[in-house]
Amino acid sequence: MKFDLNRVAAIDFLIRHESTGSPVSFARRLNISKRTLHMTLAQMKEMFKAPIEYDRQRLTYYYAEHGHISILFQKSKPPLNRQLFGR
């Protein structure tokens, strides 16, 4: 299964606002299957260490710790060999 960053961003937004609904309604809202939702959540837990939980009484996913997923380019110093050759 390919990893869809737009889907991850949408899931992260809805989880942070604790407004996902049940797994079935959450999957419908994202226009994906329930299986794809569960696979994406598992990937988010594994790749990003996202503490995603589900509250059966409130019918929503939530983060067990305050936070969010952030995917960005991080600038760093170029490797030494690139500095020597002016690249």
N, C-alpha and C positions, 0 to 999 in steps of 0.2 A: 504494500500500500504506500502510495506517495505521501509525503508530508506537506500539507497545505498551510502555509504561514498565515494566510488570510483567515482560514478557519480557526487556527489557534488564537489569533487576535480576537475574533468574535467570541469564542468560548471564554477566553480570559476576561473580556469585558463583562459578559453576562454572569460569570462566576463571581467576579469582584462585586457586582451589584446584587448578588444573591437573587437573581430573577431568571433562573433557568427553567423552572417548572420541572415536571417529571421527566425521566429519561426519554419517554416517547414524545412528549411535547417539545422537549429541547431538541431532539433529533429533527423533528418536523420543522421547527423554527429555523434550523440550519440547512434544511433541505438535504439531509443525509439520512441513512438508515441508522437504526438504534445500534447495530453492530459497529458501524463506522464511528459513531459517537464514542462507544466504549473503547474501541481501539485507539482513537485519538487521545482520549483521556489517559489511557495507559501509557501512550508515548509521551505525553506531557509530564506524567509522573516520573517516568524513567529519564527522559532527556533533560528536563528542567528541574527535577526534584520538586515539582509542584505538589503541595500538601492538599490535594483535592479530596474532599469528603462529600457525602450526600446525607441530607437531613430528611428522613422519611416523613416526619410530621409537617415540616414546612414545605416539603416538595421542592427542594432546591439543592444544587451543588454549591459548595462554598470552600474557601481556603481555610484550613485549620490554623494558619498563621497569616498575619497581615502581610500583604505583598502583591506583586503582579509579575507577569512575564514580560521581559524586555529583550528584544532581539535588535541589536544594532552593531554598526561597524565601530570598533574601538581603535583609535589611533595609537600607534606605538612607535618607538624609535626603529629606524630601518636596521637590518642586520649589519654587522661590521663590514662584511665584504661589499655591500652596496654603498656604504659610505666611502670606501676607498676608491671605488671606480666612478663615483659621481652619478650614480643612477638614483 
